[in-house]
Amino acid sequence: MFNDDDVGYGKPPKDGQFQKGQSGNPKGRPKSKPLQLSIIDALNRVVAIKQNGSTENVFVKDAILLQLCADALKGKPHAVKAWIEILKNFTALPDI
C-alpha cells in the first residue's frame, strides 16, 4: 500500500510538504488599490503629444483638458457642455 517513502505524482516528499496549520501562501492575495487611487495614478502619467509641430511631454490630465478645449473651440456641443460643467465647479480661477 502507501508508506512514507513513496514519492511521485500526488505524493510529495514529507520534507517538502507544508507544516500543519501553515498556509502555502502566507502573505495571501495581494490587495488591489482603490479605484480612486488607480484613477489618480492614471491621470498623473506622462504622455507625449504633438502640438504645433513639436512633441511635448504632458500629464494625461493636461492632455485631456487640451483636447477638450480644442473640441470646444471647434464647436462640438459635448465639449462645450463639459467645459461649462468644469467651470461651474470653480468659484475663482487662479490668475493666469
N, C-alpha and C positions, 0 to 999 in steps of 0.2 A: 504494500500500500504506500502511503506517503510518510516519509521520515524527514527529519530536519536537514539531512544532507542533500535532498533533491533540489536541484536548481534548474530552471528552464522557463519556458513561456508560462506566465501567470504564477511563477514560484520564484520570487527574487530571493537572494541570499539574506539570511537573518540580519547580518550587519548593515545591509542596505535598506532595510525596512524602517519606517518611521516608528519612533517610540510610542507607546500607548499614551494617548492624550495630546500628542504633538501633531500639529497640522502640517500638511505638505506645502502650504503657502502661508507662513507665519505673518507676513505683512498684510495679507489679504488683497482684495482687488483694489487697484488704485482709485482714489476718489476723483471724480470729474469736477472741473471748475464750474461754478455757477454761470448761467447764461450771460449775466451782466458782465462778468469779467472777460468772458470769451469775446463779447462784442467790443469791449473797450480795447482788448488786445488787437482785434482785427482792425479797428479804426486807427490805431496808433502805429500800424505798419507803414513802412516807407515804400512807395512805388515810383517808377519813372514815368513821367508824362511828357509828351511833346507839346510845346506851346510856343507859338511864333517861330517855328523852325528850330528851336533848341530844346534839348532834353533837360528836364528839371526833376529832382527828387523831392517829392512832397509826401505828406501823410495821406492816408486813404481818406480821412475825413475832409481834408482840404481839397482833394481831387474830386470828391463827391460834390462839395459846395461849388467848385469851379464849373463842373459840368451842369449842375442845376442852374447856375447863374447864366451860363451860355444858352441853355434851353429856354429859360425865361426871356432872355433878350431876343430870341428867335420867335417869341410869341406863342410858345407851346403852353396851352392852358393848364396842364397838370403841374408844370414847373412854376408858373406864376402863382398858382394856388398854394403850392408847397412853400414858396418864398413868403407869401403872406402869413401862413401859419408859423413859420420860423420867426418872423419879425414880431408877431403877436406875443411871443414868449419873452421878448426883451423889453424891459421897461426903459432902459437907457443904453444906447450903443456907445462903445468906447470911442474916444477920439481917434481919428484915422490920420 
